[in-house]
């Protein structure tokens, strides 16, 4: 596939020097770099939150039938305004 990339002049000059020194093409060098980056990114698994549940019987019976807002209100009762 053909595409166009904008590469800074200093980086492009260095890449061309390397390509000449290693008797390869700029295209091959870019592909090699992209392969390395893609392989490195694949190594890192996406973040997964560990299971942090605990044994218990759920909410206390006194608050089991309350809404989340009501539970919050109870937890902050007597604090602040």
Buried (B, 14 or more C-beta within 10 A) or exposed (E): EEEEEEEEEEEEEEBEEEBEEEEEEBEEBBEEEEEEEEEEEEEEEEEEEEEEEEEEEEEEEEEEEEEEEEEEEEEEEEEEE
